[in-house]
Every structure is written in structure tokens, then in C-alpha cells.
Amino acid sequence: MSRTPQGQRAGLDKSPPEVAAMFDGVAARYDLTNTVLSFGQDRSWRRATRAALGLLPGERVLDVGAGTGVSTQELARSGAYAVGVDLSQGMLRAGRRVRPEVPLLAGDALRLPFADASFDAVTISFALRNVNDPDAALRELARVTRPGGRLVVCEFSTPVNQAFRTVYLSYLMRSLPTVARTVSSNPDAYVYLAESIRAWPDQAALAARVGAAGWGRVAWRNLTGGVVALHRAVRT
């Protein structure tokens, strides 16, 4: 993990203590930074995730990597009971201050504090790539989901248009850290975030990994030209 006067960032080995410490450092302005860096698209991505889960009133949904709970709050608009889990205590504290009505628990995506088949649906948004063993995390998500329950992974992906992909990668590696310096409480963390997005598998490769982890009927849909992809699956 590199340290600078501005803060710290995790390495691509994704050590859980380093990842948690890094997100602790960005918690204060995390939601604002995401909205600025995504040009406001983060709101539509959250709505699309809720719609893809097809939640019904009274169902139970788990939001892993919930951060400050903004995504959990969006899920609850369906009428389902939504609970968020995150590794970063700093993110959870920030979320509880502004969203005291949202259930937020500390937990590791690799060891979720729930019994088998506890949820009708599970989701993880922009957090699977920060887990040091994403395949194990997908299996753990399957463990806590009832048979026939649904999964949606909302994650950065690979733009489908070559010209757009070139511009996007340039923004990630050059412009994103610069913009982050104006709004983030720990801009160095966004260097890691850009690197982790660039290193993440494309849509087809992630779909294969979801299927190998005990999920069936895997499909994906691109958002914003493939900047983000929603991978949907059903617990077999």
C-alpha cells in the first residue's frame, strides 16, 4: 500500500485491511465524489440495479459492499427489506449519520454474517473487484441466497465501442485522479480505483465466473455503453 500526505490507497492484491483503510479515508465525501466522477450516472445505475433484481414488497435483499448505504436505500424503495454490509467502518459510520433508517452492518464479503438461504436476492455494486477472492465472494453470496433467489452484480466493465473505450481508459488513468483531487477526501485512493477498473475482466469473462460459482441463467446488460454492466443470475 502506498502512502502519501493526502492519504493511502490499497494495492491490487486487495488486502482486506488495506481496502478497508482506504475506504475509511474516502468515506466523508464518497457519495459526492462518485456523483461528480460519474457525471451523475451513479443514480441511474442504482435504479437499474434495483429494477434488475425484480424485488417484491416483503422480500429480503442483501446489499454487499454497501458503503454509506445509498445503494441499500435505493433497494428499499421497492418495498423489500434491504440490509447493507460493508468492510469499512468509516463508510458505515458516514452512512449511519445521513441514513439512520437504513440497516447497515459490518461484514466481510467472504464471511457474511448470515445463515444459509437467508435472502431472496443479493447484490454487490462496484465492490466485487475490491475483494481479494471474487470467486469465493460469489460462492458466499450463493450460500446466503435461497434456491431460486436472484443475484445482480453491478460493476465497471469494458465499453463495447473501440473509440469510446480508448477515450474512457484515458479518462480513467489521467483525468479521474485529477478530478478526484478537487472533491475527494483521499484522492490517492482513486488511482487504485482506476487501476482496479482497468484490470477487471470484461462482461463475458465475469459471466463465466458467476456461472462457475453456483449461479445459473447468467446474463448481462450494458449500461452507459459498457462502462458499467449488470450481471444477473439465479441461485441453482
Contacts in CASP RR format, 6 or more apart in sequence:
PFRMAT RR
TARGET T0000
AUTHOR 0000-0000-0000
METHOD contacts of the structure
MODEL  1
MSRTPQGQRAGLDKSPPEVAAMFDGVAARYDLTNTVLSFGQDRSWRRATR
AALGLLPGERVLDVGAGTGVSTQELARSGAYAVGVDLSQGMLRAGRRVRP
EVPLLAGDALRLPFADASFDAVTISFALRNVNDPDAALRELARVTRPGGR
LVVCEFSTPVNQAFRTVYLSYLMRSLPTVARTVSSNPDAYVYLAESIRAW
PDQAALAARVGAAGWGRVAWRNLTGGVVALHRAVRT
1 8 0 8 1.000
1 9 0 8 1.000
1 10 0 8 1.000
1 11 0 8 1.000
1 15 0 8 1.000
1 18 0 8 1.000
1 21 0 8 1.000
1 22 0 8 1.000
2 8 0 8 1.000
2 9 0 8 1.000
2 11 0 8 1.000
2 188 0 8 1.000
4 188 0 8 1.000
6 181 0 8 1.000
6 186 0 8 1.000
6 187 0 8 1.000
6 188 0 8 1.000
7 25 0 8 1.000
7 186 0 8 1.000
7 188 0 8 1.000
7 189 0 8 1.000
8 18 0 8 1.000
8 21 0 8 1.000
8 22 0 8 1.000
8 25 0 8 1.000
8 186 0 8 1.000
8 188 0 8 1.000
8 189 0 8 1.000
9 22 0 8 1.000
9 186 0 8 1.000
9 188 0 8 1.000
9 189 0 8 1.000
9 190 0 8 1.000
9 191 0 8 1.000
9 192 0 8 1.000
10 18 0 8 1.000
10 19 0 8 1.000
10 21 0 8 1.000
10 22 0 8 1.000
10 130 0 8 1.000
10 189 0 8 1.000
10 192 0 8 1.000
11 18 0 8 1.000
11 192 0 8 1.000
12 192 0 8 1.000
12 195 0 8 1.000
12 196 0 8 1.000
12 199 0 8 1.000
13 132 0 8 1.000
14 130 0 8 1.000
14 131 0 8 1.000
14 132 0 8 1.000
14 196 0 8 1.000
15 132 0 8 1.000
16 87 0 8 1.000
16 108 0 8 1.000
16 132 0 8 1.000
19 87 0 8 1.000
19 88 0 8 1.000
19 130 0 8 1.000
19 132 0 8 1.000
20 87 0 8 1.000
20 88 0 8 1.000
20 89 0 8 1.000
22 186 0 8 1.000
22 189 0 8 1.000
22 192 0 8 1.000
23 30 0 8 1.000
23 67 0 8 1.000
23 86 0 8 1.000
23 87 0 8 1.000
23 88 0 8 1.000
23 90 0 8 1.000
23 91 0 8 1.000
23 189 0 8 1.000
24 88 0 8 1.000
24 89 0 8 1.000
24 90 0 8 1.000
24 91 0 8 1.000
25 90 0 8 1.000
25 185 0 8 1.000
25 186 0 8 1.000
25 189 0 8 1.000
26 33 0 8 1.000
26 184 0 8 1.000
26 185 0 8 1.000
26 186 0 8 1.000
26 189 0 8 1.000
26 190 0 8 1.000
27 67 0 8 1.000
27 68 0 8 1.000
27 88 0 8 1.000
27 90 0 8 1.000
27 91 0 8 1.000
27 93 0 8 1.000
27 94 0 8 1.000
27 185 0 8 1.000
28 94 0 8 1.000
28 185 0 8 1.000
29 183 0 8 1.000
29 184 0 8 1.000
29 185 0 8 1.000
30 67 0 8 1.000
30 68 0 8 1.000
30 91 0 8 1.000
30 94 0 8 1.000
31 68 0 8 1.000
31 70 0 8 1.000
32 183 0 8 1.000
33 180 0 8 1.000
33 183 0 8 1.000
33 184 0 8 1.000
33 190 0 8 1.000
34 42 0 8 1.000
35 42 0 8 1.000
35 43 0 8 1.000
36 179 0 8 1.000
36 183 0 8 1.000
37 176 0 8 1.000
37 179 0 8 1.000
37 180 0 8 1.000
37 183 0 8 1.000
37 190 0 8 1.000
38 45 0 8 1.000
41 223 0 8 1.000
41 224 0 8 1.000
41 227 0 8 1.000
41 228 0 8 1.000
44 223 0 8 1.000
45 125 0 8 1.000
45 154 0 8 1.000
45 223 0 8 1.000
45 224 0 8 1.000
45 228 0 8 1.000
46 70 0 8 1.000
46 71 0 8 1.000
46 74 0 8 1.000
46 125 0 8 1.000
46 154 0 8 1.000
47 74 0 8 1.000
48 154 0 8 1.000
48 223 0 8 1.000
48 230 0 8 1.000
49 71 0 8 1.000
49 74 0 8 1.000
49 75 0 8 1.000
49 123 0 8 1.000
49 125 0 8 1.000
49 152 0 8 1.000
49 154 0 8 1.000
49 230 0 8 1.000
50 74 0 8 1.000
50 75 0 8 1.000
50 77 0 8 1.000
50 78 0 8 1.000
52 152 0 8 1.000
52 221 0 8 1.000
52 230 0 8 1.000
52 232 0 8 1.000
53 61 0 8 1.000
53 75 0 8 1.000
53 78 0 8 1.000
53 121 0 8 1.000
53 123 0 8 1.000
53 150 0 8 1.000
53 152 0 8 1.000
54 78 0 8 1.000
54 121 0 8 1.000
54 150 0 8 1.000
55 61 0 8 1.000
55 75 0 8 1.000
55 78 0 8 1.000
55 79 0 8 1.000
55 80 0 8 1.000
55 120 0 8 1.000
55 121 0 8 1.000
56 78 0 8 1.000
56 79 0 8 1.000
56 80 0 8 1.000
56 120 0 8 1.000
57 78 0 8 1.000
57 79 0 8 1.000
57 80 0 8 1.000
58 79 0 8 1.000
58 80 0 8 1.000
58 81 0 8 1.000
59 78 0 8 1.000
59 80 0 8 1.000
59 81 0 8 1.000
59 120 0 8 1.000
59 121 0 8 1.000
60 80 0 8 1.000
60 81 0 8 1.000
60 83 0 8 1.000
60 118 0 8 1.000
60 119 0 8 1.000
60 120 0 8 1.000
60 121 0 8 1.000
61 75 0 8 1.000
61 78 0 8 1.000
61 80 0 8 1.000
61 81 0 8 1.000
61 82 0 8 1.000
61 83 0 8 1.000
61 119 0 8 1.000
61 120 0 8 1.000
61 121 0 8 1.000
61 122 0 8 1.000
61 123 0 8 1.000
62 82 0 8 1.000
62 83 0 8 1.000
62 84 0 8 1.000
62 85 0 8 1.000
62 112 0 8 1.000
62 114 0 8 1.000
62 118 0 8 1.000
62 119 0 8 1.000
62 121 0 8 1.000
62 122 0 8 1.000
62 123 0 8 1.000
62 141 0 8 1.000
62 144 0 8 1.000
63 69 0 8 1.000
63 71 0 8 1.000
63 72 0 8 1.000
63 75 0 8 1.000
63 82 0 8 1.000
63 83 0 8 1.000
63 84 0 8 1.000
63 85 0 8 1.000
63 122 0 8 1.000
63 123 0 8 1.000
63 124 0 8 1.000
63 125 0 8 1.000
64 84 0 8 1.000
64 85 0 8 1.000
64 86 0 8 1.000
64 109 0 8 1.000
64 112 0 8 1.000
64 122 0 8 1.000
64 123 0 8 1.000
64 124 0 8 1.000
64 127 0 8 1.000
64 137 0 8 1.000
64 141 0 8 1.000
65 84 0 8 1.000
65 85 0 8 1.000
65 86 0 8 1.000
65 87 0 8 1.000
65 109 0 8 1.000
65 124 0 8 1.000
65 125 0 8 1.000
65 127 0 8 1.000
66 72 0 8 1.000
66 84 0 8 1.000
66 85 0 8 1.000
66 86 0 8 1.000
66 104 0 8 1.000
67 84 0 8 1.000
67 86 0 8 1.000
67 88 0 8 1.000
67 91 0 8 1.000
67 92 0 8 1.000
67 95 0 8 1.000
67 104 0 8 1.000
67 127 0 8 1.000
68 91 0 8 1.000
68 92 0 8 1.000
68 94 0 8 1.000
68 95 0 8 1.000
68 98 0 8 1.000
68 99 0 8 1.000
69 84 0 8 1.000
69 86 0 8 1.000
69 95 0 8 1.000
69 99 0 8 1.000
69 102 0 8 1.000
69 104 0 8 1.000
70 99 0 8 1.000
71 123 0 8 1.000
71 125 0 8 1.000
72 82 0 8 1.000
72 83 0 8 1.000
72 84 0 8 1.000
72 99 0 8 1.000
72 102 0 8 1.000
72 103 0 8 1.000
72 104 0 8 1.000
73 82 0 8 1.000
73 99 0 8 1.000
73 102 0 8 1.000
75 82 0 8 1.000
75 123 0 8 1.000
76 82 0 8 1.000
76 102 0 8 1.000
80 120 0 8 1.000
80 121 0 8 1.000
82 102 0 8 1.000
82 103 0 8 1.000
83 103 0 8 1.000
83 104 0 8 1.000
83 105 0 8 1.000
84 102 0 8 1.000
84 103 0 8 1.000
84 104 0 8 1.000
84 105 0 8 1.000
85 104 0 8 1.000
85 105 0 8 1.000
85 106 0 8 1.000
85 107 0 8 1.000
85 109 0 8 1.000
85 112 0 8 1.000
85 113 0 8 1.000
86 92 0 8 1.000
86 104 0 8 1.000
86 106 0 8 1.000
86 107 0 8 1.000
87 106 0 8 1.000
87 107 0 8 1.000
87 108 0 8 1.000
87 109 0 8 1.000
89 106 0 8 1.000
92 104 0 8 1.000
92 105 0 8 1.000
92 106 0 8 1.000
95 102 0 8 1.000
95 104 0 8 1.000
96 102 0 8 1.000
96 104 0 8 1.000
105 113 0 8 1.000
107 113 0 8 1.000
109 124 0 8 1.000
109 127 0 8 1.000
109 128 0 8 1.000
109 131 0 8 1.000
109 137 0 8 1.000
109 140 0 8 1.000
109 141 0 8 1.000
110 131 0 8 1.000
110 133 0 8 1.000
110 136 0 8 1.000
110 137 0 8 1.000
110 140 0 8 1.000
111 140 0 8 1.000
112 140 0 8 1.000
112 141 0 8 1.000
112 143 0 8 1.000
112 144 0 8 1.000
114 144 0 8 1.000
115 144 0 8 1.000
116 143 0 8 1.000
116 144 0 8 1.000
117 144 0 8 1.000
117 145 0 8 1.000
117 146 0 8 1.000
117 147 0 8 1.000
118 144 0 8 1.000
118 145 0 8 1.000
118 146 0 8 1.000
119 144 0 8 1.000
119 145 0 8 1.000
119 146 0 8 1.000
119 149 0 8 1.000
120 145 0 8 1.000
120 146 0 8 1.000
120 149 0 8 1.000
120 150 0 8 1.000
121 145 0 8 1.000
121 149 0 8 1.000
121 150 0 8 1.000
121 151 0 8 1.000
121 152 0 8 1.000
122 141 0 8 1.000
122 144 0 8 1.000
122 145 0 8 1.000
122 150 0 8 1.000
122 151 0 8 1.000
123 151 0 8 1.000
123 152 0 8 1.000
123 153 0 8 1.000
123 154 0 8 1.000
124 137 0 8 1.000
124 141 0 8 1.000
124 153 0 8 1.000
124 154 0 8 1.000
124 155 0 8 1.000
125 153 0 8 1.000
125 154 0 8 1.000
125 155 0 8 1.000
126 154 0 8 1.000
126 155 0 8 1.000
126 156 0 8 1.000
128 134 0 8 1.000
128 137 0 8 1.000
128 138 0 8 1.000
128 153 0 8 1.000
128 155 0 8 1.000
129 155 0 8 1.000
129 156 0 8 1.000
129 196 0 8 1.000
129 197 0 8 1.000
129 199 0 8 1.000
129 200 0 8 1.000
130 196 0 8 1.000
131 137 0 8 1.000
134 209 0 8 1.000
135 209 0 8 1.000
135 212 0 8 1.000
135 213 0 8 1.000
138 151 0 8 1.000
138 209 0 8 1.000
138 210 0 8 1.000
138 213 0 8 1.000
138 214 0 8 1.000
138 215 0 8 1.000
139 213 0 8 1.000
139 214 0 8 1.000
141 151 0 8 1.000
141 213 0 8 1.000
142 151 0 8 1.000
142 213 0 8 1.000
142 214 0 8 1.000
142 215 0 8 1.000
142 235 0 8 1.000
145 151 0 8 1.000
145 235 0 8 1.000
146 235 0 8 1.000
147 235 0 8 1.000
147 236 0 8 1.000
148 234 0 8 1.000
148 235 0 8 1.000
148 236 0 8 1.000
149 234 0 8 1.000
149 235 0 8 1.000
150 232 0 8 1.000
150 233 0 8 1.000
150 234 0 8 1.000
150 235 0 8 1.000
151 210 0 8 1.000
151 215 0 8 1.000
151 231 0 8 1.000
151 232 0 8 1.000
151 233 0 8 1.000
151 234 0 8 1.000
151 235 0 8 1.000
152 230 0 8 1.000
152 231 0 8 1.000
152 232 0 8 1.000
153 206 0 8 1.000
153 210 0 8 1.000
153 230 0 8 1.000
153 231 0 8 1.000
154 228 0 8 1.000
154 229 0 8 1.000
154 230 0 8 1.000
155 200 0 8 1.000
155 206 0 8 1.000
155 228 0 8 1.000
155 229 0 8 1.000
155 231 0 8 1.000
156 197 0 8 1.000
156 200 0 8 1.000
156 227 0 8 1.000
156 228 0 8 1.000
157 200 0 8 1.000
157 202 0 8 1.000
157 203 0 8 1.000
157 206 0 8 1.000
157 222 0 8 1.000
157 226 0 8 1.000
157 227 0 8 1.000
157 228 0 8 1.000
157 229 0 8 1.000
158 165 0 8 1.000
158 202 0 8 1.000
158 203 0 8 1.000
158 226 0 8 1.000
159 165 0 8 1.000
159 168 0 8 1.000
159 225 0 8 1.000
159 226 0 8 1.000
159 227 0 8 1.000
160 222 0 8 1.000
160 225 0 8 1.000
160 226 0 8 1.000
161 225 0 8 1.000
164 225 0 8 1.000
168 227 0 8 1.000
169 198 0 8 1.000
172 194 0 8 1.000
172 197 0 8 1.000
172 198 0 8 1.000
173 194 0 8 1.000
173 195 0 8 1.000
173 198 0 8 1.000
176 190 0 8 1.000
176 193 0 8 1.000
176 194 0 8 1.000
177 187 0 8 1.000
177 188 0 8 1.000
177 190 0 8 1.000
177 191 0 8 1.000
177 194 0 8 1.000
180 187 0 8 1.000
180 189 0 8 1.000
180 190 0 8 1.000
181 187 0 8 1.000
184 190 0 8 1.000
200 206 0 8 1.000
201 209 0 8 1.000
203 220 0 8 1.000
203 222 0 8 1.000
203 226 0 8 1.000
203 229 0 8 1.000
203 231 0 8 1.000
206 220 0 8 1.000
206 229 0 8 1.000
206 231 0 8 1.000
207 218 0 8 1.000
207 219 0 8 1.000
207 220 0 8 1.000
207 231 0 8 1.000
210 216 0 8 1.000
210 218 0 8 1.000
210 231 0 8 1.000
210 233 0 8 1.000
211 218 0 8 1.000
211 233 0 8 1.000
214 235 0 8 1.000
214 236 0 8 1.000
215 233 0 8 1.000
215 234 0 8 1.000
215 235 0 8 1.000
215 236 0 8 1.000
216 233 0 8 1.000
216 234 0 8 1.000
216 235 0 8 1.000
216 236 0 8 1.000
217 232 0 8 1.000
217 233 0 8 1.000
217 234 0 8 1.000
218 231 0 8 1.000
218 232 0 8 1.000
218 233 0 8 1.000
219 231 0 8 1.000
219 232 0 8 1.000
219 233 0 8 1.000
220 229 0 8 1.000
220 230 0 8 1.000
220 231 0 8 1.000
220 232 0 8 1.000
221 229 0 8 1.000
221 230 0 8 1.000
221 232 0 8 1.000
222 228 0 8 1.000
222 229 0 8 1.000
223 229 0 8 1.000
223 230 0 8 1.000
END
